Amino acid sequence: MAKKFIDIMDTTFRDGFQSVFGARVLMNDFLPAVSAAKEAGINHFEFGGGARFQSLYFYLNEDAFTMMDKFREAAGQDANLQTLSRGVNTVTLDTGSRELIDMHAKLFAKHGTTTIRNFDALNDVKNLEYSAQRIKHHGLKHEVVVTMMDLPPNCVGAHDAEFYEKCLREILDSGIEFDSVCFKDASGTSSPEKVYQTIKMARRLLGDNVHLRLHTHETAGVSIACYLAALEAGADGIDLAASPVSGGTSQPDILTMLHAVKGKDYDLGGLEVDKILKYEDVLHDCLKDYFMPPEATQVSPLIPFSPMPGGALTANTQMMRDNNILDKFPAVIKAMREVVEKGGYGTSVTPVSQFYFQQAFNNVMFGPWKKIAEGYGKMVLGYFGKTPVTPSADIVELAAKQLNLEPTTAPAIDIADQDETKSIAYTKAILEKEGIEATEENIFIAAACKEKGIAYLKGEGKVMVRKNSDIIKPATKSGSNQFSVTVNGHNYNVEVADGFDNFTLKSITPAKESNQPKDEPKAVSSTGASNEITATMSAEVFKILVNIGDSVKAGQTVVILEAMKMEIPIEAGCDGEVEEILISQGQTVEDGQLLVKLK
């Protein structure tokens, strides 16, 4: 009897890169590995969408559409190239208008996509209906998704097999047209038994002719067991990655899964061990210069209690490294549990996972529930759709008060259509003002990436890739036996006894990392009654809202910082006149650094 053929999608170049490197891998560095994967017999790739759209403009100074075109050339015309879309959010963290949702499907079809995997983090089917229509209208295959995770202990009401059956029945009843169905667990927290019961249920409802697959991550340590459970329950496909971007926060390795099914009646994509070994050798060589975050290779026992997706985990830790606040990460993960419990049980997958993380981050940095993150607040208020269960009433009240918004039950897509800033005409006007050609690609880039998209289109983008040469920089000699060394973004003063080739280490002391002069005192807060306005955390200067000579009032926002994909307003602590502005737009500042001085 022939073995059952199992379709393998190689997630290396999208979810693998996102889960390990925070999506920051340059195109020309990895394209040789795409050709090697093709030679190894792989013809189904996840190659774009998700965070591998915005990240190219935010961190790589590259065009996602050009990358997709070149990937198609390397993979060949017969390859099934798949992207990830977030329903009404498409490839952004915010909801999109119908115009932008249609443009997303049109452009992704134009630039080499075969299939779009389409999900909603809240499992609100209304958020999938229009995007599904446009995906099919533009000739693409549509893979509809039910998103999965496990809830923290003692939480009930969603995310069990019965809940997923309800979600799938709603999809079927809605009339959404699809070519395949995927159950997607971005945090890898579902138990093997729940996976088995869920896939078994889906096979019963869908019949034998619908392609059914599971997507999970190794983050919680049970991915291989979950994939075996899915195959036993009747799944037709699973997602795997290649080393060094497999395991840990990513998908299981192709070779590991080939080993796991030895002796079983499954043929994993016709793949052969020796050919995959050659492919992985090429990929290792392509990525040998990239800094491998240690958290990307770990299995975390805390993730089932605070379900942080692998694809978001390293993206957040990379941003925390950029801002020199990585020491806060364990506390943020711990704080995430309460945020999930009170937030209505949306699945921890983008954008909801980012909302959870941002709120947990705020709870750690500013005090529990002192500052509601905009995305989290809008989610509990209903602006992203209906959460699986009703969020905590006290959090809804806090969000309404802090964001000055009323709760809503209106469809998210209708709210987006009423927002002028999400119209094509609005974005065209911005491009015209900036002297940028209003091609459909440029319109979508600007609409999806806002100021950073405009900066890219104006040739002002930044490359923020973390390679090993950037993590441990060459030592610079500052005295006869004294050196300044940068390790992982932190500066140290090192003193040695004799020379540099053969020395005895005398001392290592942390260097002052602030850009301020050493004799400049740091103010404690941006909001105290002081004429010195300081940064409340390490971040990048996003906007400066005042000029020298301007009069400001106490409580007025004078600077907006950006960190963790959030805008952080910095307010004046007293009335005064702007005497000095000590920062520039785009500059990275430290916690407590002097930004603006009043007189």
N, C-alpha and C positions, 0 to 999 in steps of 0.2 A: 504493500500500500504506500502510495506517494505521501511524503510529508506535506503538511499544510504550509503553503507559502505565506510568510509574514512580511508585509511591507515595512521597510526600515527607512525612516526619514532621518537623515544626518543633520543634526541641529548645531554642529560645530560652529558654523560661520554666522549664526544669529544668536541663539540662546546660549551656546557655549561661550562665545565672546562676551555676551552680556553678563553671564553668570560668573565668569572668572575675571575678566578685565574691565567690568563696568561698561562694556560695549566699545572700549577705546582701542581698536586695532586698525591700523592703516591698511588701505586697500592693496597697495603694491606689495606689502609685506606678506599678505596671505594668499594672493591669487595663485601662486605656484602650487599651493596645497589643494586648491579646487581641481586643478588638472590632475593631480595625483589621486584624488578621491575618485574622479571619473575613471582613471585607469584601473582603480581597484574594484570597479563594478558598481559604484554608487550612482544612482540616477534620480534620487529624490532628496532634495536639499531644502532646508529652511535658510533663506538667503537675505531676508530683509524684513522691514516692518518692526513692530514693537519699539524697543529703545534703540534699535539699529537704524532708526530714521533720524530722530532729533539729535542723537549723540554725534552723528557725523558733522553736523553744523555747530554743535555746542563745543566739541572737544577735538575734532580732527581736521577742521577746515577742508572738508571734502563734501562732494555732492552725492547724496544717496542715490539719485537717479543714474548718475554716471557709474557708480559702483554696481548697480543692478545690471546695467548694460554690459559691463565688462565681465561680471559673473556669468551672465548668459553665454557670452562668447567662450569662456573657459569651460563651462559645464556642458555645452552643446545644445543644439536645438531640441533634442528629444527629452531632455531632463525635465522632471516635474519640479519647478522652482516655486517654493511656497513662502508666503509672508504671513505676519501676524497682525491682526487688526482688532481694535477694542470697541467694536460696535459703533455706537454714536460718537465715541472718542477717536476713532480711527487710530492714528499713530501719535496722538498728543495726550496730555493729562487732562484736557478740558473737553467739554462737549462741542461738537461741530454742527454747523447748520446743514440743511439738506444740500445746499450748493457745494459745500466743502466735502461732504460725504461722497457725493457723486464724483467730484473731481479726484478724490483719493482713488476710487476704483478705476476711473478712466486712465489716470497716469500710471498706476501700478500695472495695468494691462499693457499699456504702451511700452513700459520698460521691463518687459521680460517675465512678468509673473504668470504662473500657470494656475495656482490655487491660493485662495486667501482663507486662512483659518480665522474665524470671526467669533469673538466672545464678548460677553458682558460680565463685568466683575460682580455685579449684583444679581446675576441671573434674572434680570428683568427683560423678558422677551420683547417688550415694546422697543427696547434699545437695539434690538437686532433686526427688526423688520425692514426698515428702509435700507440699511447698509446691505442686507442680503439681496434686496431687489436690484441695487446698483451693481453689486458684484456679478450677478448673473446677467444683467443687461449688457455689461461690457465684455461678456464672453469668457468670464473666468469661472473656475470651479469654486464652489462654496463649501467649506467645511465648517459646519455649525458646531458650537461648543456648549457644554455644560461645565461650569467651573467648580472645582472641588477643593476642600481642605478639611482638616479636623479642627474642631473647636477646642478652646481651653477647657480644662476639667470643670464639670458641673454646669456647663452651658448646654442648653437644649433648645430645640425648635427649628433647627436647620442642619444641613450638612450630614445627613445620614442617607441611606439608600432610598428611603421613602421620599425624602426631599428631592433627590435627584430624579426620581420617577415623576414627581410633580412637575419639575422643570422640563423634562423631556416631553411629557404629555402637552404642556403649554406650547412648546415649539411645534409639535405635530398639529395641534389644534389651530395654530396661527396661520397655517398654510405656507410658512417659510419654505422656499425651495432650497434644497441642499443636495450635495453630491456625496457627502460623508459626514460622520458624527464623531466628535472627539470629546472625551472626558479629560479635562486639563487640571492637573494639580500642580500649581506653580511652586508651592511650598514643600511638596513631597511629604505631607503630614498624614495623608489618608492611610488607614491600616490595610494590609493585604486582604483581610476578610471583607471589609467594606467595599474595596475595589471589586472583589469577586462577585459579591451580591449586586453591585451596581451594573457591572458589565453583563451579568446574567440577565438582569432585568431589562437592560437596553436591547439585548439580542432578542428577547421575547417580544418586545414591543415593535422592533424594527424589522423582524424577519431575518432571513439568511442572506439576502442580497444587498443589504446596505453595508458599506465599508465602515467599520467601527474600530476606533483606536483609543489608546491611553497615552497621555503625556504626563510624566512626573519628573522629579528631581531627586538626587541622592542626599539632599541636605539633612534629612532626618534619619537616614541610614536604612530605609526599608524599600528602596526603589526596585531592586532586583526581585524581591519577594512580591512586590505589587505587580510587576510586569508578568511574572510567572502566573500569578493569580488571574490577571486579565486574559492571558492566553488560554488558560484552562477554562475560563468562562466564555470564550468565543471571540475575543478581539482579533482583528485582521491586521493591525499595525501598531507599532510602538516607535518611540523616538529615542535615538541614541547619539552619542557624541564620540569624538576621537581624542585621544590623549595628545597634548597635555590639558585640553579644556573639557575633560570628562570627569565624572565622579564629583565628590564634594558638593559644591553648590550647583553643579550642572547635571546633565543626564548621565546615566551609567555609560561606561565605555563599550564600544562595539565588541571588542575582544572579550570583555567580561561577560557580556550577554551571550556571545557565541559559546563560551565555556559553560554558562548556566543551563543551556538547553541541550547539552550533550546527552544523547540517549533518549531524547524526547522527539515527538513527531512534528517538529517545527523546522522549516527551512527559512532562516533569517535573511531574506532578500537575495538568496543565492550567493552570499558573501563568503569569501575564503580567508582563513587566518593569515596566510603568508602575504596576500595582497594588501590586507588591512595593515599589517606590520610595516610594509613599505610606505603606505600612505601616511601612517603616523610618524614614521621617521622624517618624512618631508615636512609635515606640520610642525614637529619639534624644531626642526632647523629654521623654519619660517618665524617661529615665535621665541627663539632662544634669547633674544635681547630684551624681551618684555618682563617687567617685574611681576612675579607671581605672588599675589596677596596671600599670606598664609591662611586667612580665613576661607579662601576659595577652595582649598583642598581638604577642608575638615568636614566631618559629620558632627552636627551639634545636637546634644541631648535636650537642649532648651527649646528648639524650634517647634516641637509639637505643642508647646504651651504658649509660645509667642510666634505664630506662623509667619515668618519672614521668608518670602520667596527667594530662591537662589539668584534669580535674575535681578532682583532689587537689592539683595544684600551687599554684593560687592560694588554696585553702583553707588550705594550710600556710603560704604566704607571708603571708597575712593574719594568721594566728595569730602568726607570727614578728614581724610589725609590731607587733601588740598588745603583745608582750613585749620590744620593742626589741632583737631579736637577728637582724634580717634580714640582717646582714652575714655570718652563718654559712651562709646558704642555698647558695652555690656549693660550699662544702666538703661540705655534706650531700649534695647531688646527686652529687658525685664519689664520696663514700663509699658511695652506694647500689649502685654496680656490684658491689662485693664482697658486699654483703648479698644481692643477687639470686642471685649465683653460688653462695652457700653455703646458700641457703634452700629449695632443692627446686623452683624454677622455677614456683611459683604465679604466675598471671597478675597483672600489676601493675594491678589494679583493686580498688576497695574491697571488702572490708576489707584485702586483702593489700597493696595499695599503701600503705596507712597503716602497716601493720606494717613494711614495708620502710623507709619514711621515718622512722618512730620509731626503728628500730634504727640507721639511718645517723646520725640526729640524736644518739643516745646515743654512738655511736662517735666523733663529732666533739666532743661536749661533755664526755664523761667518759673518753675514751681508747678505742682499738679493743677491742671485745668485753669491756670492763670491766663493763658493765651491760646485761643482756639485757632488752629491752622485753618486757612481758608478752605482748602479742599475737603478736609474732614468735616468742617462746619457745614459746608454746602451739601455734603453727602447725607449727614443726619437730618438736614432740613428738607431733603427730597429733590435737590436740584440735579442729581445724577440719575434719578430714577427711584424705584421702590426698593428699599432694603429688605432682605429676607424676613427679618423680624423688626418690630418697632424699636428704635433706639431708646436709650434711657431718657426719660422726660427731663431730668435735670440738665443733661448735656444738650438736649435740643433747646432748652430755654437759654442756656449759656451761649450757644452758637447764634441764636436769633438776636440776642442782645449785643454780642460783640461784633457780629458782622452786619448788624442792622438789616436783617432779612427776615421775612416771615416764612414759616414752613409752607411747602407747596406739594400738590399732588399732580401738577401739570406734567405732561410728557417732556422729558429732557430735550428732545429734538425740537419741540415747539418753542420752548424757552430759548434755545439757541437761535432759532429762526428769527425771533423777535429782537435779538441782540445785533445792532447795526455793525458792531466791530467784527462780527463773524460772517459778514457778507463779502462777496467777491469785490463789489464796488468799493467798499471801504479799503480793502487791501490794495486794490489797483491805485487808489488815490495816494496811498502812502508810497508805493513804488514810483509813481509819477513825480511826486514831490522830491524823492531821493535821486531821480534821474536813472532809474533802473527799468529795463525793458519788462513789460508786463506779460511775459509768456505764462502759460498755464503752470509750468514748473515753478517759475519764480513766485507766482501768486500763492501757490500751495506752500512753498518753503517759508514765505513771509507770514502766511496765516498760521502755519503750524509752529513756527519757531520764534515768532514775534521779533523783538529787538535783536536777538542773536542771529535770526535768519537774515534780517536786514544787514547786520554787520558782515555776515558771510558774503552776501550779494554785493556789498560795497568793497570787498577785498580786505576787510578788517577782521577776519576770523582768526582765532587762536588755535594752535596745536597744543593740546594738553594730554600727551601720551606719557604713561609712566614706564620708562625703560630702565634697565638696571643701571645704566650710566647716569640716570637722573636721580636715582635713589641714594647711591653712595658716590658722591662727587669726589674728584681728586682733591687731596689736601692742599691748602695754600699756606705757604709759610708766612708768618706774621712777625717773627723775630728769630734770633739765632737758633733757639731750640723750642720755639712755640709755633703751633700750627692751628688753623681753623679748619674743622672737618664738618661736612654736612652729611648726616645719616638719616634717611627717610624723612627729609624735610626739616630736621632739627639741627641746629648749629651747636658745636662743642669746641671749647678751647682745649688743646692737647699740648702738654709740655713733656719733652723728652730730655734725657741726660746727654746723649752723645749722637750727633748727626742723625740722619734719617735712614741710612741703609742698615746700620747695626746699632740699635738704641735700646735704652732702658726707659720704660714708661714711668714718668714721675706723677702726672696728674691728668685727670679729665674732668672738666667742669662745664655745665651747660652754659652756652653763650646767651647773651641777651638777644631775644629774637624780635623785639619790637623795632620798628623803623624810627621810633622817636629818639631824639638825643638822650643820652644817659641821664642828664641832669633834669630832664623834663618830667615832672610828676604826672602819674596817670590819674585821671578822675575816675571815681568808682562807677559812675552811672551816667547815662545820657539824659536821665530825667531828673536828677537832683538839681537843687537851686544853685547852679554853677554856670559861669560863662564859658566853660569848656565842655564842648559836646564830643562825647567819645563813643567808640564802637562798643556794643553790648556783647559781641562775640566775634570770633575770627570769620571773615567773610570777604566777598568782593564788592567793591563799590559799584552799584547798579545805576543809580541816578543821584545827581547833586541838584537840589531844588532851589538853591539860593545863590546869590552873587554877593561879592564884597560890597558893603554899603547898604544891603537890604535890611529893613527892620523886621524882626521876627517876634512872635509872641510865645510865651511859655506853652508847651504842648504842641507847637507847630512842627510838622515833619520837615526837616531840613535836608536829610540824606536818606536814601533807600539803599540798604545793603542787600546782597543776595547770597544765600547759603542753603544747601540742601533743596534746591529748586523752589525756595520760598523767598519772598520779598520781606525784608525786615525794616520797618520804618524807624528812623532815629530822630527823636524829638528834642527840641530845645527845652532846657530845664528852667529857663527864666526869659523874661523880655530882654531885648537888646538889639544891637546893630552888628551885622557880620563884619568882623575886623579882619579875619584871616581864614582862608580855606586851605587846609594842609593835605588834601588828597585829590586824586583825579579819577575820572570814570574808568572802570576796569581794573583799578589798583586793588591788590589784596591787602587787607588790613588785619591787625591782631586785636584780640579782645582787650578793651581798655585804651586802644590807641586814639590819640587826639585827632579829631576830624575837622572840627570847625571851632573857631574862637570868636566869642562875642565881646562887645565892649558896651 
